[in-house]
Amino acid sequence: MSRVQSIERAFAILSTLAEGPIGVTEVAGRVGLPKSTAARLLTALWHVGAVEQEAGGTRYRLGPRIADFARQHVPTRDLLAVAHPHLAELATGIGEAAGLSVPDGRVVHYVDQVGTAHQVQIRDWTGSRVPMHAVPSGQVILAHLRPDAAERFLATPLESYAPATMTDPGVLRERLGQIRRDGFAWALDEFSDGIASVAAPVFGSGGEVVAAVHVHGPSYRFPTHGTLDRVTERVVRAAARISAGLGHGPRP
């Protein structure tokens, strides 16, 4: 109960700071806490970036982590409405299943998929959650997180799902750097044997990564010989169009 009470008090402080910068004494008065308790909670919130002090002053205001959370919040329903036509176009143009996933803590949550007429198809992943490091859609999201958030992810044990799953933090760190430079990620058999997949990041209006577009299929037929660059270009272009639909400007 004490932990719940601390959370409730922390949210009360954040709500108060949303009205503008104020000092510890005023914070304590508005939320009905002893000044020492308010100061302790403000210090804890400062350590995680939820609040910050004005330069050269003693007043507190909402911090960068709160702004990050706000920018990253794109209602899934709105995202699906923008993305689905582009997924359908990808699936038709490439001939393999196209999907959309969103970050959910340490995993990617698959929220949409458009299939094809192939008799042999990849299962519908809609509703599934997969650790970010194991699939291209998660890797393109990881590659565009704040560096401290990405490093926290890499500092935890990385589970293996197939012989090719990347579980070495150093190797994965190099892969993420390459993804940032390229703007996409390909993977073969990294999450499941026999599946090839390519993904590109989707950005929100503030420039933050909010989702990933991917196309995947059985590796014996995808990508067909000589089509890798064309498939990659289509996926990157679709992700850019979805980003633009969410209010994100053109990327170089």
N, C-alpha and C positions, 0 to 999 in steps of 0.2 A: 504493500500500500504506500510505503514511503517513496518508492520509485515512481508510482503513478502520480503521487502528489507533486513530486519534483517536475515531472513532465507537464502537468497541468500548470504549475507555476511558471515554467519556462515559456509555455505558449502564451500565458497571460502577459509576460514581459515582452515577448515578440509582438503581440498585438498592440501593446502600448507604444513600442518604438515605431510601429508602422505609421503613427500619427506625426512623427518627426523626432529629431534628436533631443534627448533629455538626460539629465544627470542621475546618479544613483539615488539621491534623496527623493527626487520626484518620481522615479520608477517605483521605489518602495512605497511611497504614498499612494500612487495610483492603483497598485495591485494589492495593497493591504498587507505588506510584508515588513518584517524588521529590516532595517538598512543592511545589517550584516548578511542576512539571508539573500537579499536582492543582489548585493555585491558578489557573493559567492556564485550565484546563478549566472550573473553577467560574465564573470570570469570564465566559467565553464562554457558558456555560449561563445565567448570570444575565442577560446582555444579551438573550437571546431569551425570557426569562420561564420557563425550565424549572426554575430554582432561585431561591430568594430567601434573604436573611439575616433572622434573627430581629431584631425591633425592638430596637435598643440593644445587640445582641450580636454575636458573631463566628461563631456557628454557622449552618450552612446547612440548608435543608430544601427539599422539593419545591415548585416554584413553581406559579403559576396556570395556565400553559399546559398542564402535565401534567394538572391537574384538568379543564381544558376538554376535552382529548383523551379522558379517561376518560368524561366525561359524554356526549360525542358518539358514543361507541361503542355502537351498538345493532345487534346481529347482524342481518344482512339477512334471514335465515330467520325470526327472530322478528317482524321488522317486516312481512314479507310475510304471515305468518299472521294478524296483527292487521288488516292493511289490506285484504286481498283481498276479503272479504265486502262491505266498504264500497264498493270500486271496482265490484263487480258491481251493487250497488244503484244507484250513480250512473249507470252505463251504461244500466241498464234504465229508470230514472226519467227520464233526460234524453234518451236515445236517441242518444247519441254515445259515442265511445270514452273510457274513463276510465283514467288511468295513475298510476303512482307513480315518483318519482325520488329519488335520494339524492345528496348532495354528494360529489364526488370530485376534490379539488384545485380547479382552476379550472372544472371542468365539472360538469354534472349527468349522472348515470348512470341511465338508465331501466331499472327492474328489474321492472316488471309492467305489464300492460295488459289491459283487458277490452273486447272489441269489441261490435258490435251487428249486427243483421240487415240493415242498409242495404246495398244493392247497391254503392253508391259509398262506400268507406270510406277513412279515413286509414290509412296503413301502420302496421304494428305496430313501435313504436319500442323495444321491449324489447331491451336490450343496447347501444343507442346511447348515445353520449356527446356532449353539446352544450355549448358555452361558456355559462356562467351568464347573461351579459348578453343573450343572444339569444332567450331563451324565458321565459315567465312563471314556469314552475316553478323556473328558476334565479334569476330576479329576486326571488321571495319568499324564497328561501334567502339570497341576498345581502343583502336588506333586514334580515335578522335576525342577521347575523354580528356579531361584535365590531366596533366602529367601525374599529379599526386594521386588521383583516383586510379589511374592505370597501374601505378606502382603498388598501391595497396592490393589490387587484384593479383598482381604478379607475385606478391609476397606470401600468398596463401598456397596450399598444396593444389596442384593442377591434376585432376583425375584423367586417366587414360581410358578411352572408349574403343580404340582400335590400335593396331600396331603403329599407325602413322600419326596418331594424335600428338600434337606438340605439347609437351609437359615441362620442357626445360625453360625456365624464365628468361635466360639469356637469349636462347634461340627465338623464343616468341617475341621478345623485345625487338630483335632485329627484324622479324617479320612485320611487326606493327609499324616500324619506321619505313619499311618498303611500301606498305599499304598507304601511308600518308603521302609518300612521293607519287605513287601510281594512281591512287584514287579508287582502287578495287582490290579484291582478293580472290584467288582461285584456290581450291583445295581438292585433293583426290584421296578418297579412302580415309580421311582424317577422323571422321565421326563414325562412319559405317563403311565396311568394305563394299566396293562396287558402286559407290555414289560419288559423282563429280559435281561441284557446285562453284558458282561465281557470285559475288555480292558486291554492292556499292552502297555507300552511306547516303542517307537522306538527312538534310539539315533543316532546322526550323528558322523562323524569321530572325532570331538573334545570332545565327551562325553556329548553334549547338547541334550536335548529332541527335536525332530523335528516333531514327528507325534505320532499317537496312532493306534494300531490295535484293532478291536473289533469284537465280534460276538454277535448277538442279535436275539431274537425270542419271540414268545408269551409265557408268563410265565406259561400257563397251560401245556406246553409241553417241555419247556426249562428252566433249564437243566432237562433231564429225571432222574429219581431216580437212585442214585448211580454213576452218571457220572460227578458230579461237579468238582472233582479233575482232572479227565482226560481232561475235556474241558479246565479247567484253564491251565493245562500243555501244551496243544496244542497251545493255544493263546500266552502264554509266549514264547514258543519255536519259533513260527512264528515271533513274534516281534524281538527276538534275531537274527534270520536269516536275517531279513530285515536290522537290524542294522549292521550286519556283511557285508552285501552287500553294505552298504553305507560307509564302512571303519571303523566301530567301532569295537574295540577288544572285546573279550569275557568278560562278567560281572560275578562276583562271584554269 
